[in-house]
Amino acid sequence: MPLDLPAFSYAAAIAAGGIIGYVKSNSIPSLGAGLLFGSIIGYGAYQTSQDPSNYGVLLGTSCALGGLMGYRCYSTGKFMPAGMVTLLSVLMITKIVTRNFNSPVARVQ
């Protein structure tokens, strides 16, 4: 089974964003949220690497993170970091949906 590199990269970007938020502004919530969401997304990436049809954790976490950060981007009007995370989440959701819901369906005869 090939690794789901885009999903692992997304997990790493989220975790790195939390670490950068902590380093720049000494924000413990940024560190905690980044590492928590990055870990959950990493677990979801591992699951999709083992079985591509097992995308529930990755899709659910991407939707939750995208929604939360999309709201934050809208309310603050700042693209970084909330808008970037929203954009990455939307790209991951699009990847999951196009890969899993546009595949040919086996016909029963």
C-alpha positions as CSV (number, residue, x, y, z in Angstrom):
1,M,0.0,0.0,0.0
2,P,1.4,3.4,-0.9
3,L,1.6,6.1,1.7
4,D,-1.0,8.9,1.5
5,L,1.7,11.6,1.3
6,P,-0.7,14.6,0.8
7,A,-2.5,13.6,4.0
8,F,0.7,13.1,6.0
9,S,2.0,16.5,4.7
10,Y,-1.3,18.1,5.8
11,A,-0.8,16.6,9.3
12,A,2.7,17.8,9.4
13,A,1.7,21.3,8.3
14,I,-1.0,21.5,11.0
15,A,1.4,20.3,13.8
16,A,4.1,22.7,12.5
17,G,1.7,25.6,12.5
18,G,0.9,24.9,16.2
19,I,4.6,24.8,17.1
20,I,5.2,28.1,15.1
21,G,2.3,29.7,16.9
22,Y,3.8,28.8,20.2
23,V,7.3,30.0,19.3
24,K,6.1,33.3,17.9
25,S,3.5,34.3,20.5
26,N,4.1,31.8,23.4
27,S,0.5,30.5,22.8
28,I,-0.1,27.3,24.6
29,P,-3.6,26.8,23.0
30,S,-2.0,27.1,19.5
31,L,0.6,24.4,20.5
32,G,-2.0,22.1,22.0
33,A,-4.5,22.5,19.1
34,G,-1.9,22.1,16.4
35,L,-0.4,19.0,18.0
36,L,-3.8,17.5,18.7
37,F,-5.3,18.1,15.3
38,G,-2.0,17.1,13.6
39,S,-1.9,13.8,15.5
40,I,-5.5,13.0,14.7
41,I,-5.0,13.9,11.0
42,G,-1.8,11.8,11.0
43,Y,-3.7,8.8,12.4
44,G,-6.3,9.4,9.6
45,A,-3.5,9.5,7.0
46,Y,-2.2,6.2,8.4
47,Q,-5.7,4.7,8.1
48,T,-6.1,5.8,4.5
49,S,-2.7,4.5,3.7
50,Q,-3.7,1.1,4.9
51,D,-7.2,1.1,3.4
52,P,-8.2,4.0,1.1
53,S,-11.9,3.4,1.9
54,N,-11.2,4.1,5.6
55,Y,-11.3,7.9,5.3
56,G,-13.7,8.8,8.1
57,V,-11.2,10.2,10.7
58,L,-9.4,12.2,8.0
59,L,-12.5,13.6,6.4
60,G,-14.2,14.4,9.8
61,T,-11.2,16.1,11.2
62,S,-10.5,18.1,8.0
63,C,-14.2,19.3,8.0
64,A,-14.1,20.2,11.7
65,L,-10.7,22.1,11.4
66,G,-11.7,23.7,8.1
67,G,-15.0,24.9,9.6
68,L,-13.4,26.3,12.8
69,M,-10.6,28.0,11.1
70,G,-12.9,29.3,8.3
71,Y,-15.1,31.0,10.9
72,R,-12.0,32.4,12.6
73,C,-10.7,33.7,9.2
74,Y,-14.1,35.3,8.5
75,S,-14.4,36.9,11.9
76,T,-10.9,38.3,12.0
77,G,-10.4,39.1,8.4
78,K,-6.8,37.8,8.5
79,F,-5.6,35.1,6.1
80,M,-2.7,33.9,8.2
81,P,-2.9,31.4,9.8
82,A,-6.6,30.7,9.8
83,G,-7.2,31.2,6.1
84,M,-4.2,29.1,5.2
85,V,-5.5,26.2,7.4
86,T,-9.0,26.6,5.9
87,L,-7.5,26.4,2.4
88,L,-5.5,23.3,3.2
89,S,-8.5,21.7,4.8
90,V,-10.7,22.4,1.7
91,L,-8.0,21.0,-0.5
92,M,-7.8,17.8,1.6
93,I,-11.6,17.5,1.7
94,T,-11.7,17.9,-2.1
95,K,-9.0,15.2,-2.5
96,I,-10.9,12.7,-0.3
97,V,-14.2,13.4,-2.0
98,T,-12.9,13.1,-5.6
99,R,-10.9,10.0,-4.8
100,N,-13.6,8.1,-3.0
101,F,-16.9,9.3,-4.3
102,N,-16.0,9.4,-8.0
103,S,-14.6,5.9,-8.3
104,P,-16.5,3.4,-10.5
105,V,-19.0,1.4,-8.7
106,A,-19.0,-2.4,-9.1
107,R,-22.1,-3.6,-10.9
108,V,-24.1,-6.5,-9.5
109,Q,-25.4,-8.9,-12.1
